[in-house]
Amino acid sequence: MKPQPTAQDVLDAAVAKINGQHRPGQAAMAEAITESFHSGRHLLVQAGTGTGKSLGYLAPALIEVAAGRTDRVVVATATLALQAQLASKDIPAALDAVEAVTDRRPTASILKGRTNYACRLRVNGGAESAQGSLIDAAELAESLRATMAGQPEPADDAAAGSALGVEVLALREWAETEHERRGLADRDDAPSHTERAWQQVSIPVRECLGIQACPFGDSCFVERSREKARAADLVVTNHALLAIDAMHGRTALPEHSMIIIDEAHELVSRVTGAASAELHPTSIERVGRRALNYLEDDLALDFLESADALRNALDGVVPERIEDPQSPVIDAAQTIRAAARRVVSELTNRDKDDNDRKQAAAAVKEIFDVAERICKLDEHDVIWVADSDRTGRDVRVAPLTVAGLMRDRVFSDRTVVMTSATLKLGGDFTGVAASVGLRGSERDDQPVSSDQQAASRQASVRAGEHAGAHDDLEEGIEDDLELDTDVDQGPAPRAEGPLTWRGLDVGSPFDYRRQGIMYVARNMPRPGRDGLSEEAMAEIAELVWAAGGRTLGLFSSRRAAEAAAVYVRKQLPKMTILCQGDAQLSDLTKRFIENPEASLFGTLSLWQGVDVPGDTCQLVIIDRIPFPRPDEPLTVARQRAVTEAGGNGFMSVAATHAALLLAQGAGRLIRRGSDRGVVAVLDPRLATARYGGFLRSSMPDMWPTSDRELVIGALRRLN
């Protein structure tokens, strides 16, 4: 009897397809994921850079589908970049491999949030933009004619409007072409455009009329993408849509029994973001102006004045957490809630066939929901006043923790695999596991026999037969406009028993001790609140000089990055020092890659989002331990909650946050087997503080030193 194909067979075929090489860590990962699929035990697998994580999980997932042992697998990523890599490279290779091994080719689909697709109603001028009046076809044509004829515009605003008009017209033509060829009108495939232009051809979730009510419902791009996902064996989505699926009763994603969460170190942050909201006076005014035509003057005025009430309340308080129900901000939120309730009632009681009216009502209902949540001052939420350089002051609300949500709505009735290069913080998986609701007492790393796996699989199948299918999300706007502020739109499965999980580190193909040096500037002054010290800037300049450029500078603030760039440019005028903010980050990164002797200085987006193998990056400088701001309300609230529960709030929240970023930042240096270089941390606390060992054990295991001259010599020899 011919043996059944295995995940390793698929993995070997896929690696051969891309002319790769066998990696023990990748094979161990595939084997562990297969075991989790069969046993139902959740898996946290740390796979270092270069392991080949994508094929490591695609091979076991797709062989399970091909063998008929599971109906569908969902893969969730944090970034669009990884989605694109999976769609264009890894998934096709894996599908080819499965077909070669099993003679069956599974299907795959990418599923994104609604605003990533063009809206046919808005493209055809049938809906008003929430960002302002939608530019109609005549205005667009006139703008285009004026631009092509070289006519002078009367003002900068007119020029901007003309440019916007050209962009929107191009997007509309592209969307119609997509419709004709039965495409998806995915934003990533659209002509070059600005955010404002895209807002003219897409629609927020709340304002969607639903497939039944929309005149273009039968050709909706979003519905088409969902149809493809429902028919696919493998669905790739993002963390935010996974969070929405959890919050809204398993209605955003097609039915599935397995989830693989890639870039899992980002999961809690992305889920927190999806579950957060804000109220801004300007947003309320914008929505109010949109509803003016449908309201009596007194009611419209009350709603617009509620925005003034919020603005005045925000101006009268300091930016901090709000816990007092007598706070003027809470009073203002109550005023907004009352006015929004009356406006929604008025807008939904008449002219139910008026689509613009429905969408205005939906926008007001969203204001109502956020105001209602703020007014509740729920103990599970954190509410605070924040300042933004771009938009001014607003009031925000976020969950104190997402662990309960993840445990009850994601891990309770599906097998979940989490993977990343950074899941062990302080040398252990416990912190990351706790952040998603998995308890240390539930950890079980013992091997599971084949018989045990088969028994678990049969139990899972029987449970699935009795569970019933979830209904698809009803997008109809009439249901959304009911004044029910619960986030959940359906029953949530509860985790009544233990959720067994396993932690596995499959290592890295890199020899970090041989390839990299971890330099901690032990004698440097401790970082202060006044920015970079003179000693730190001098150290940066000398390190960059010794490296001949080739430096990625990771800074804790934009001010520090800019100050360092100014100083190094002055000290080393012949070197190219690029700084975040000088141009678009994508352009700066491209220049950094193309010019090996250039250096790039920047902040958080560089800590995790830059992949620069080779001689271009031989030195990574980290100016200080990236603790969250000590006055950041959500961080403070989470630390206090841990402390009150008997834990160490600082270590569980602030130190864990810093460990994650340090691991990611230091991981920018070694991206392939031939890379060499130095990670220089200019914060002596990494060597001297009691928490330093926890942080160091989270970073790649490079050869450690505090000998500055040794490091200078090593960098010069690399040139």
C-alpha positions in Angstrom: 0.0 0.0 0.0 1.4 3.4 -1.0 2.2 5.5 2.1 0.2 8.7 2.6 2.0 11.9 1.6 3.3 13.9 4.5 4.0 17.6 5.2 7.7 16.8 4.8 7.0 15.5 1.3 5.3 18.8 0.4 8.0 20.8 2.1 10.8 19.0 0.2 9.0 19.6 -3.1 8.3 23.3 -2.3 11.9 23.9 -1.3 13.1 22.2 -4.5 10.7 24.4 -6.5 12.4 27.6 -5.2 15.9 26.1 -5.4 16.2 26.3 -1.6 18.0 24.0 0.8 16.9 21.8 3.7 16.6 23.6 7.0 16.2 21.6 10.2 14.2 24.3 11.9 11.7 24.5 9.0 11.3 20.7 9.1 10.8 20.7 12.9 8.3 23.5 12.5 6.2 21.6 9.9 6.3 18.5 12.1 5.1 20.4 15.2 2.3 22.1 13.2 1.1 18.7 11.9 1.0 17.4 15.4 -1.0 20.4 16.6 -3.5 20.0 13.7 -4.0 16.4 14.7 -4.0 16.8 18.5 -5.8 20.1 18.8 -3.1 21.4 21.1 -2.3 25.1 20.4 1.3 25.9 19.3 3.6 28.8 19.8 6.6 28.3 17.6 9.5 30.7 17.5 11.4 30.4 14.2 14.3 32.7 13.7 14.9 34.9 10.6 16.0 32.7 7.7 14.1 29.6 8.9 11.6 29.8 6.1 8.5 30.1 8.3 6.0 30.6 5.4 6.7 27.2 3.8 7.1 25.7 7.2 3.5 26.3 8.0 2.0 26.2 4.4 3.2 22.7 3.8 1.4 21.1 6.8 -1.7 23.2 6.3 -2.1 22.4 2.7 -1.5 18.7 3.1 -4.2 18.6 5.7 -6.6 20.2 3.2 -5.5 18.0 0.4 -6.0 14.9 2.5 -9.5 16.0 3.5 -8.7 16.1 7.2 -9.7 19.8 7.5 -12.0 21.9 5.5 -10.2 25.3 5.5 -7.2 26.9 7.1 -6.9 30.7 7.8 -3.5 32.4 7.8 -3.4 35.8 9.5 -0.5 38.3 9.0 0.2 41.7 10.5 1.5 43.4 7.3 0.3 43.8 3.7 4.0 43.1 2.7 3.9 39.6 4.0 0.4 39.0 2.4 1.9 40.1 -0.9 4.9 37.8 -0.4 2.7 34.9 0.4 0.4 35.6 -2.6 3.1 36.1 -5.2 5.8 33.6 -4.0 5.3 31.2 -1.2 1.7 30.1 -1.8 2.2 29.3 -5.5 5.3 27.3 -4.7 3.4 25.4 -1.9 0.4 24.7 -4.2 2.7 23.4 -6.9 4.3 21.1 -4.4 1.0 19.8 -3.0 -0.2 19.1 -6.5 3.0 17.3 -7.4 2.8 15.1 -4.2 -1.0 14.5 -4.1 -2.3 15.1 -7.6 -4.7 17.6 -6.0 -4.3 21.4 -6.1 -5.9 23.2 -3.2 -7.2 26.8 -3.8 -6.1 29.9 -2.0 -7.6 33.4 -1.6 -6.6 36.7 0.0 -9.3 38.4 2.1 -8.9 42.0 3.3 -11.1 44.6 5.1 -13.8 46.4 3.2 -11.9 49.7 2.7 -9.2 47.8 0.8 -11.6 47.4 -2.1 -13.3 50.0 -4.3 -17.1 50.5 -3.8 -19.1 50.4 -7.0 -21.8 52.6 -5.6 -19.3 55.3 -4.7 -17.4 54.8 -8.0 -20.6 55.5 -9.9 -21.3 58.6 -7.9 -24.2 57.1 -5.9 -22.9 57.9 -2.4 -21.5 61.0 -0.7 -18.0 60.7 0.8 -17.6 61.0 4.5 -14.5 63.1 4.0 -16.4 65.8 2.0 -18.6 66.2 -1.0 -17.8 63.5 -3.6 -16.3 65.1 -6.8 -18.8 64.3 -9.6 -17.8 63.2 -13.1 -18.2 66.7 -14.6 -15.9 68.3 -12.1 -13.4 65.5 -12.6 -13.5 65.9 -16.4 -13.1 69.7 -16.1 -10.1 69.3 -13.8 -8.6 66.8 -16.1 -9.1 69.1 -19.2 -7.6 72.0 -17.3 -4.6 70.1 -16.3 -4.0 68.6 -19.8 -4.4 72.0 -21.4 -1.9 73.5 -19.1 -4.3 76.2 -17.8 -3.1 78.1 -14.8 -5.1 77.4 -11.6 -6.2 80.3 -9.6 -4.8 79.0 -6.3 -3.0 76.2 -4.6 -6.3 74.7 -3.4 -7.5 74.6 -7.0 -4.3 72.9 -8.1 -4.7 70.4 -5.3 -8.3 69.8 -6.3 -7.3 69.3 -10.0 -4.7 66.8 -9.0 -7.2 65.0 -6.8 -9.7 65.0 -9.6 -7.2 63.3 -12.0 -6.4 60.7 -9.4 -10.1 59.9 -8.7 -11.0 59.7 -12.4 -8.1 57.2 -12.9 -9.3 55.2 -10.0 -12.9 55.1 -11.3 -11.8 54.0 -14.7 -9.6 51.3 -13.2 -12.5 50.1 -11.0 -14.8 49.9 -14.0 -12.2 47.9 -15.8 -11.9 45.6 -12.8 -15.7 45.1 -12.8 -15.7 44.2 -16.5 -13.0 41.6 -16.1 -14.6 40.3 -12.8 -11.6 41.4 -10.8 -11.6 42.5 -7.1 -10.6 46.1 -7.4 -8.0 45.6 -4.6 -6.3 48.8 -3.6 -2.9 47.2 -3.9 -3.5 46.8 -7.7 -4.8 50.3 -8.2 -3.1 53.2 -10.1 -0.9 55.5 -8.0 -3.1 57.6 -5.7 -3.3 59.5 -2.4 -5.3 58.5 0.7 -7.8 61.2 0.0 -8.4 60.0 -3.6 -9.0 56.4 -2.3 -11.5 57.7 0.1 -13.6 58.9 -2.8 -13.9 55.4 -4.3 -14.1 53.2 -1.1 -16.6 53.1 1.7 -16.3 52.5 5.5 -17.8 49.3 6.9 -20.5 51.2 8.8 -21.8 53.0 5.7 -22.2 50.0 3.5 -25.8 49.6 2.5 -25.5 45.8 2.3 -25.8 43.5 -0.7 -29.6 43.5 -0.6 -30.1 47.2 -0.5 -27.2 48.4 -2.7 -28.1 48.9 -6.4 -24.6 47.4 -7.1 -25.0 44.6 -4.6 -24.8 41.9 -7.3 -21.4 43.1 -8.5 -19.9 44.2 -5.2 -16.1 43.8 -5.1 -16.2 43.0 -1.4 -18.8 40.3 -1.8 -16.8 38.9 -4.7 -13.7 38.6 -2.5 -15.8 36.9 0.2 -17.2 34.5 -2.3 -13.7 33.6 -3.4 -12.7 33.1 0.3 -15.6 30.9 1.0 -14.7 28.7 -1.9 -11.0 28.5 -1.0 -9.1 25.9 1.0 -6.6 28.5 2.3 -7.6 32.0 3.2 -4.9 34.7 4.0 -6.2 37.6 6.0 -4.8 40.1 8.5 -4.8 40.4 12.3 -7.3 43.3 12.3 -9.9 41.2 10.4 -9.2 38.3 12.7 -10.0 40.6 15.6 -13.2 41.8 14.0 -14.2 38.2 13.4 -13.7 37.6 17.1 -15.5 40.7 18.3 -18.5 40.1 16.0 -19.4 36.5 16.6 -17.3 34.8 13.9 -19.0 36.6 11.0 -16.1 38.3 9.1 -14.2 35.2 8.0 -15.5 32.0 6.3 -15.9 29.0 8.5 -12.6 27.3 9.5 -11.1 25.1 12.2 -7.4 26.0 11.9 -5.7 29.3 12.2 -2.0 30.1 11.7 -1.0 33.5 13.0 2.2 34.8 11.4 4.0 37.9 12.7 2.4 36.9 16.0 4.5 39.3 18.0 2.3 42.0 16.5 -1.0 40.3 17.4 -1.9 42.0 20.7 -1.1 45.4 19.4 -3.2 44.9 16.2 -6.2 43.4 18.1 -6.0 46.3 20.6 -6.1 48.8 17.7 -9.1 47.0 16.2 -10.9 47.2 19.5 -10.1 50.9 20.2 -12.0 54.0 19.2 -11.8 57.8 19.5 -14.0 60.9 19.6 -12.7 64.0 17.9 -14.7 67.3 17.7 -13.8 67.8 14.1 -15.1 64.4 13.1 -18.4 65.1 14.9 -18.7 68.4 13.0 -17.9 66.7 9.7 -20.6 64.0 10.3 -23.0 66.7 11.4 -22.6 68.7 8.2 -23.3 65.6 6.3 -26.6 65.1 8.0 -27.7 68.7 7.9 -30.0 68.4 4.9 -32.1 65.7 6.6 -32.6 67.4 10.0 -34.6 70.2 11.6 -32.5 73.2 12.3 -32.7 72.8 16.1 -31.7 69.2 16.1 -28.8 69.8 13.6 -27.6 72.7 15.8 -27.7 70.5 18.9 -25.5 67.9 17.3 -23.0 70.4 16.0 -22.9 72.1 19.4 -22.1 68.8 21.0 -18.8 68.9 19.2 -18.1 72.3 20.7 -19.0 70.9 24.1 -16.4 68.2 23.6 -13.8 70.7 22.4 -14.3 72.9 25.4 -14.1 69.9 27.8 -10.9 68.6 26.2 -9.3 72.1 26.4 -10.1 72.2 30.2 -8.4 69.0 31.2 -4.9 67.5 31.1 -4.0 64.6 28.8 -4.4 61.7 31.1 -6.7 58.7 31.9 -10.3 59.5 32.8 -11.8 57.5 35.7 -14.1 60.1 37.3 -17.7 59.9 36.1 -18.0 63.6 36.9 -15.2 64.6 34.5 -16.3 67.3 32.0 -15.2 65.0 29.2 -17.7 62.4 30.4 -20.4 65.1 30.5 -19.5 66.1 27.0 -19.7 62.5 25.8 -23.2 62.2 27.4 -24.3 65.3 25.5 -23.0 63.8 22.2 -24.7 60.5 23.0 -28.0 62.2 23.6 -27.8 64.3 20.5 -26.6 61.4 18.3 -29.5 59.2 19.5 -32.0 61.8 18.4 -30.3 62.3 15.0 -30.2 58.6 14.3 -33.9 58.3 15.2 -34.8 61.1 12.9 -32.7 59.9 10.0 -34.0 56.3 10.2 -37.7 57.1 10.6 -38.2 58.6 7.1 -37.2 57.9 3.5 -35.8 54.5 4.1 -35.0 54.2 0.4 -32.7 57.2 0.4 -29.1 55.8 0.3 -27.3 59.0 1.2 -29.6 59.4 4.2 -28.9 55.8 5.3 -25.2 56.4 5.1 -25.4 59.7 7.0 -27.4 57.8 9.7 -24.7 55.2 9.8 -21.9 57.8 10.4 -23.9 59.4 13.2 -24.6 55.9 14.7 -20.8 55.3 14.9 -20.4 58.5 16.8 -23.2 57.4 19.2 -21.6 54.0 19.8 -18.2 55.5 20.7 -19.8 58.1 23.0 -21.9 55.4 24.6 -18.8 53.3 25.3 -17.0 56.2 26.8 -20.0 57.1 29.0 -20.1 53.6 30.5 -16.6 54.0 32.0 -16.4 50.2 32.0 -13.7 48.7 34.2 -12.5 46.6 31.2 -11.8 49.8 29.2 -9.2 52.5 29.5 -10.4 56.0 28.6 -8.0 58.9 28.2 -7.4 62.3 26.7 -4.6 62.4 24.1 -2.8 65.1 22.1 -1.9 64.6 18.5 0.5 66.8 16.5 -1.6 66.2 13.5 -5.2 66.4 14.7 -5.1 68.1 18.1 -6.8 66.8 21.2 -9.3 63.9 21.4 -10.7 61.3 23.8 -9.8 57.6 23.2 -11.0 54.3 24.5 -9.2 50.9 24.4 -9.5 47.6 26.1 -7.5 47.1 29.2 -6.5 43.7 27.9 -7.4 41.5 24.9 -6.4 38.3 26.6 -10.0 37.3 27.5 -11.3 38.2 24.0 -8.5 36.0 22.4 -9.1 33.1 24.8 -12.8 33.0 24.5 -13.3 34.0 20.8 -10.1 32.7 19.0 -8.5 29.8 21.0 -11.6 28.2 22.5 -12.8 26.1 19.6 -10.1 26.1 16.9 -6.5 25.0 16.7 -4.3 28.0 16.7 -0.6 28.2 15.6 1.3 31.4 16.5 4.6 31.9 14.9 7.3 34.7 14.7 11.0 35.2 15.0 10.2 36.8 18.4 7.9 34.9 20.8 10.2 34.1 23.6 10.7 37.1 25.8 13.1 36.8 28.7 13.9 33.4 27.3 10.3 32.0 27.8 7.0 31.8 25.9 4.9 32.5 29.0 4.6 36.3 28.6 3.3 36.1 25.0 1.0 33.2 25.9 -0.5 35.2 28.7 -1.1 38.2 26.5 -3.5 36.0 24.4 -5.2 34.3 27.3 -3.2 31.1 27.5 -2.2 30.2 31.1 1.2 28.9 32.2 -0.5 26.0 34.0 -2.0 24.9 30.6 1.4 24.5 29.0 2.2 20.9 27.9 5.3 20.3 25.8 5.2 16.5 26.0 5.0 14.6 22.7 1.6 13.4 21.7 1.4 9.8 20.2 -0.2 9.1 16.9 -3.0 7.3 18.7 -3.7 10.3 20.9 -3.6 12.6 17.9 -6.1 10.4 16.0 -8.4 10.3 19.1 -8.2 14.1 19.4 -8.9 14.5 15.7 -12.0 12.3 15.9 -13.3 14.2 18.9 -12.8 17.5 17.1 -14.7 16.2 14.0 -17.6 15.1 16.2 -17.7 18.4 18.0 -17.7 20.3 14.6 -20.6 18.2 13.4 -22.7 19.4 16.3 -21.5 22.9 16.4 -23.4 24.1 13.3 -22.3 26.6 10.8 -22.1 30.3 11.6 -24.2 32.6 9.5 -22.5 35.0 7.2 -22.4 38.6 8.3 -25.5 40.5 7.3 -24.2 43.8 6.0 -27.6 45.4 5.9 -27.4 48.9 7.3 -30.9 48.8 8.8 -29.7 46.3 11.4 -26.7 48.3 12.2 -28.8 51.4 13.0 -30.6 49.8 15.9 -29.4 51.5 19.1 -27.7 48.4 20.5 -24.1 49.2 21.5 -22.9 45.6 22.2 -19.8 44.9 20.1 -20.8 41.2 19.8 -23.3 40.3 17.1 -23.6 36.7 18.0 -23.0 34.1 20.7 -19.4 33.7 21.8 -18.0 30.3 22.4 -16.6 30.0 25.9 -13.4 28.3 27.0 -14.8 26.2 29.8 -11.9 23.7 30.0 -8.1 24.1 29.9 -6.6 25.2 26.6 -3.5 23.1 26.2 -0.6 24.7 24.4 3.0 24.0 23.5 6.0 26.2 23.1 8.7 25.3 20.6 11.8 27.2 19.5 13.2 25.8 16.3 16.2 28.1 16.4 17.8 29.9 13.5 20.0 28.9 10.6 22.3 31.7 11.6 25.4 31.4 13.8 24.8 34.6 15.8 27.9 34.2 18.0 30.1 34.0 14.9 28.3 36.5 12.7 27.5 39.4 15.1 28.7 41.4 18.1 26.4 42.8 20.7 28.0 45.9 22.1 26.5 47.6 25.1 28.0 51.0 25.9 28.3 50.3 29.6 30.2 53.6 30.4 27.7 55.8 28.6 25.6 58.2 30.7 22.1 56.9 31.4 19.6 58.3 28.9 17.6 61.3 30.2 14.5 63.2 29.2 16.5 65.9 27.5 17.3 63.8 24.4 20.6 62.4 23.3 23.7 63.4 25.4 26.8 64.8 23.8 28.6 61.6 24.7 26.0 59.5 22.9 26.1 61.6 19.7 29.9 61.5 19.6 29.7 57.7 20.1 27.2 57.4 17.2 29.5 59.5 14.9 32.5 57.4 15.6 30.7 54.1 15.1 29.3 55.3 11.8 32.8 56.4 10.8 34.3 53.0 11.7 31.5 51.2 9.8 32.0 53.4 6.7 28.3 54.3 6.8 26.3 51.1 6.4 24.3 52.0 9.5 20.7 51.6 10.5 20.0 53.9 13.4 17.0 53.0 15.5 15.9 55.8 17.8 13.3 56.1 20.5 11.9 59.4 19.2 11.9 61.5 16.0 13.7 64.3 17.8 16.5 62.0 18.8 16.9 60.6 15.2 16.9 64.1 13.7 19.4 65.4 16.3 21.8 62.5 15.6 21.5 63.0 11.9 22.4 66.7 12.2 25.3 65.9 14.4 26.7 63.1 12.3 26.3 65.1 9.0 28.4 67.9 10.6 31.1 65.5 11.9 31.2 63.3 8.7 30.2 65.7 5.9 31.3 63.2 3.1 28.9 60.5 4.3 25.3 60.2 3.3 23.0 60.3 6.4 19.3 59.7 5.6 16.7 60.5 8.2 13.1 59.6 8.5 11.0 62.6 7.5 13.4 63.8 4.8 11.3 61.9 2.2 8.8 59.0 2.0 10.1 56.1 4.1 9.9 53.7 1.1 12.1 56.1 -0.9 14.6 56.5 1.9 14.8 52.7 2.4 15.4 52.2 -1.4 18.3 54.8 -1.3 19.7 53.1 1.8 19.7 49.7 0.0 21.1 51.1 -3.3 24.0 53.0 -1.6 25.9 50.6 0.7 27.8 53.5 2.3 24.7 55.4 3.3 23.1 55.4 6.8 19.5 55.6 7.7 18.2 57.0 11.0 14.6 56.6 12.1 12.0 55.6 14.7 9.6 52.8 15.3 8.6 51.9 11.7 12.3 51.0 11.1 12.6 48.7 14.1 10.4 46.0 12.5 9.8 46.8 8.9 13.2 47.0 7.2 14.8 43.9 5.7 18.3 44.8 4.4 20.6 41.8 4.0 24.2 42.2 2.9 26.9 44.9 3.2 24.3 47.7 3.2 23.7 47.2 6.9 26.7 46.2 9.0 25.9 48.3 12.1 22.6 48.7 14.0 22.6 51.5 16.6 19.9 51.5 19.3 20.0 54.8 21.3 18.1 53.6 24.3 15.9 50.8 25.7 12.5 51.3 24.0 10.3 51.4 27.1 6.8 52.8 26.5 6.3 56.4 27.8 5.9 56.2 31.6 2.9 58.5 31.3 1.1 56.7 28.5 -2.4 56.0 30.0 -3.0 52.6 28.5 0.5 51.4 29.6 0.0 52.8 33.1 -3.5 51.2 33.4 -2.2 47.8 32.3 0.7 47.9 34.7 -1.5 48.9 37.5 -3.9 46.1 36.7 -1.1 43.5 36.8 0.3 44.9 40.1 -3.2 44.8 41.7 -3.5 41.2 40.7 -0.3 40.4 42.5 2.1 40.5 39.5 5.0 42.7 38.5 3.4 45.4 36.4 6.7 46.9 35.1 8.1 43.5 34.0 4.8 42.3 32.5 4.1 45.4 30.5 6.9 47.9 30.1 9.8 45.4 30.1 8.0 43.0 27.9 7.2 45.8 25.4 10.9 46.8 25.4 12.1 43.2 25.0 9.9 42.7 22.0 11.2 45.8 20.2 14.8 45.1 21.2 14.6 41.7 19.7 13.0 43.0 16.5 15.5 45.9 16.3 18.6 43.8 16.8 17.2 41.3 14.3 17.7 43.8 11.5 21.4 43.1 11.4 21.7 39.4 10.5 19.3 38.6 7.6 21.3 35.9 5.8 24.1 33.4 6.5 26.9 35.7 5.1 25.9 38.8 7.0 28.4 40.2 9.6 28.2 43.2 11.9 27.5 44.9 15.2 24.5 45.8 17.2 25.4 48.8 19.4 23.1 49.6 22.3 24.0 53.0 23.9 21.9 52.5 27.0 24.1 51.2 29.9 21.0 49.9 31.7 21.0 46.9 29.4 24.2 45.8 31.2 23.6 47.3 34.7 19.9 47.2 35.6 18.3 44.2 37.2 15.9 43.8 34.3 18.9 43.8 31.8 19.2 40.1 31.8 15.6 39.6 30.9 16.0 42.0 28.0 19.3 40.6 26.7 17.9 37.0 26.7 15.2 38.2 24.4 17.7 39.4 21.8 19.7 37.3 19.3 22.6 35.5 21.0 25.5 37.5 19.6 28.9 37.7 21.1 28.7 40.3 23.9 31.2 43.0 24.7 31.4 46.5 26.3 34.9 47.1 24.8 34.5 50.1 22.6 37.9 49.9 20.9 37.4 46.2 20.0 34.1 47.2 18.3 35.6 50.1 16.4 38.4 47.7 15.2 35.9 45.0 14.1 33.8 47.5 12.2 36.8 48.9 10.4 37.9 45.4 9.3 34.5 44.8 7.8 34.9 47.7 5.3 
